[in-house]
Amino acid sequence: MHRSTPSSRAGKAVQDSGQAVRASAARTLVPVITAKGSLADLDDHQVVTRDRALFRAMCYGVCRTLPRLEALAAQLLKTPFKARDADIQALLLLGIHQLLYMRIPAHAAVGETAGAARLLGKEWATKVLNGCLRRLQRESAALQAEVDRDPGVALLHPRWLLQALRQAWPDDWRAIAAANNEPGPMTLRINRRRGDREAYLARLIDSGHEARLCNHSPDGLVLDTPCDVQALPGFSEGDVSVQDEAAQLAAELLGPVLAPRPGGRVLDACCAPGGKAAHLLELFDVDLLALDSDATRLARVEDALARLGLSATLLHADATQRDWWNGTPFDAILLDAPCSGSGVVRRHPDIKRLRRQSDIPKLVELQSRLLDNLWPLLRPGGSMVYATCSVLREENDEQIEAFLARTAGAIATTPQELSWGRPVGDGRQLLPEPESHDGFFYARLKKQG
Ligand SMILES: C[S@@+](CC[C@H](N)C(=O)[O-])C[C@H]1O[C@@H](n2cnc3c(N)ncnc32)[C@H](O)[C@@H]1O
């Protein structure tokens, strides 16, 4: 009779947890690979604490490299899996990803990924997965060379997006694609109402983190190694938030408008989850109306402001309408418009699967309706900052060019002398940079008095 010893039981528990984390990752990935859901609400509580970083790395890593993993899976399978076996397809992608992109011993990548099929109730798939992954080990170089003949596969982007990047940025598209494929750094914004960033940097270092000051945002710090927010000193007390450096630059454009008019009435028309709204409130004494059409996301703004000790009027409403407006004009408006997210692909790699080419004209139309609807709400002499986290010109400088052409009394006042980005038309474009900021566009517009 076989008796389990403490060490064999411990070995089995580790193995089970290895299979469990892969089964959970496969379940999480099914909606993304079938283009039905996103990773936005990734819940890592479904795996044991020790495996959470691995779980996140696997889910995000598979999304980041999806076009190449799928091309390799197609080479490895004699016939594709049936639609009802999308979880097994996800396991195959996870296995390929571990073998090619993660520092996981190959025997664990193969054995525990194949074994995870049992936890999904599909014992039959263990043999198929084992066979495919072992073949990848044997024929790795040849299979990779074959799929990389397609530039979309080699550069890990859907073909339409690569084409759009190439058209918008003929000299930079490869660098943008490369930046999209690397996870962005974890960037912090200190709450200036509670201290300055040099003091916070010292606290970070005292608590064992390595970090440096951001180059462009005076409130930003970049961590050398990402960590759980609860490990940041003073996070719960509101001393600091997580926000990319490019997103922190809205405050620089709004500063000259807001600082001289304490108590000014400001509209943040697309505010959720509240990063830019909170930053403005940390820096300026303004009367902020923060509006968003997504109630769930608006609840996150409430939480963020409560943690940071800030206050604004929050409103669940549609900024393409005016039924919510009380008729009092705003001194300044921030329109951080819904967009393709093509500048933040590295933070939301599921964009590569979920965003369609046909979305772009619809987004451009929505942005132009938001501009036209909100502009009359600005007082004469007031300013609007238009922002997107896109690198596509039709959402950015071309959008602003068309708005200025059809809007009497609107002039661009985007500063020419800035340490960041590059001038494009009447705005400023940042392209995503490894170890630095995301891709963003800003334009400042003034209503002539
Ligand atoms: C780029 S995000 C805003 C990010 C936010 N400004 C921040 O810094 O955290 C765009 C937001 O626009 C909202 N939105 C989309 N269409 C809208 C509409 N018609 N009216 C108001 N908000 C809208 C979305 O729900 C989303 O939260």
The ligand as an SDF file (V2000), in Angstrom:
LIG
                    3D

 27 29  0  0  0  0  0  0  0  0999 V2000
  -10.0580   57.7480  -20.8150 C   0  0  0  0  0  0  0  0  0  0  0  0
  -11.2950   57.3580  -19.6680 S   0  0  0  0  0  0  0  0  0  0  0  0
  -11.1200   58.6910  -18.5240 C   0  0  0  0  0  0  0  0  0  0  0  0
   -9.9590   58.5380  -17.5690 C   0  0  0  0  0  0  0  0  0  0  0  0
  -10.0210   59.5510  -16.4390 C   0  0  0  0  0  0  0  0  0  0  0  0
  -10.0680   60.9150  -16.9190 N   0  0  0  0  0  0  0  0  0  0  0  0
   -8.8640   59.4160  -15.4870 C   0  0  0  0  0  0  0  0  0  0  0  0
   -7.8910   60.1780  -15.5670 O   0  0  0  0  0  0  0  0  0  0  0  0
   -8.8980   58.5210  -14.6260 O   0  0  0  0  0  0  0  0  0  0  0  0
  -12.7440   57.8050  -20.5230 C   0  0  0  0  0  0  0  0  0  0  0  0
  -14.0160   57.7790  -19.7120 C   0  0  0  0  0  0  0  0  0  0  0  0
  -15.0590   58.3250  -20.5060 O   0  0  0  0  0  0  0  0  0  0  0  0
  -16.2700   57.7610  -20.0760 C   0  0  0  0  0  0  0  0  0  0  0  0
  -17.2820   58.0710  -21.1160 N   0  0  0  0  0  0  0  0  0  0  0  0
  -17.4570   57.4750  -22.3060 C   0  0  0  0  0  0  0  0  0  0  0  0
  -18.4790   58.0430  -22.9660 N   0  0  0  0  0  0  0  0  0  0  0  0
  -18.9680   59.0190  -22.1590 C   0  0  0  0  0  0  0  0  0  0  0  0
  -20.0360   59.9400  -22.2610 C   0  0  0  0  0  0  0  0  0  0  0  0
  -20.8070   59.9890  -23.3350 N   0  0  0  0  0  0  0  0  0  0  0  0
  -20.2410   60.7860  -21.2320 N   0  0  0  0  0  0  0  0  0  0  0  0
  -19.4790   60.7510  -20.1330 C   0  0  0  0  0  0  0  0  0  0  0  0
  -18.4540   59.8800  -19.9710 N   0  0  0  0  0  0  0  0  0  0  0  0
  -18.2090   59.0380  -20.9800 C   0  0  0  0  0  0  0  0  0  0  0  0
  -15.9230   56.3100  -19.8780 C   0  0  0  0  0  0  0  0  0  0  0  0
  -16.8500   55.6890  -19.0120 O   0  0  0  0  0  0  0  0  0  0  0  0
  -14.5190   56.4070  -19.2790 C   0  0  0  0  0  0  0  0  0  0  0  0
  -14.5810   56.3320  -17.8860 O   0  0  0  0  0  0  0  0  0  0  0  0
  1  2  1  0
  2  3  1  0
  2 10  1  0
  3  4  1  0
  4  5  1  0
  5  6  1  0
  5  7  1  0
  7  8  2  0
  7  9  1  0
 10 11  1  0
 11 12  1  0
 11 26  1  0
 12 13  1  0
 13 14  1  0
 13 24  1  0
 14 15  1  0
 14 23  1  0
 15 16  2  0
 16 17  1  0
 17 18  1  0
 17 23  2  0
 18 19  1  0
 18 20  2  0
 20 21  1  0
 21 22  2  0
 22 23  1  0
 24 25  1  0
 24 26  1  0
 26 27  1  0
M  CHG  2   2   1   9  -1
M  END
$$$$
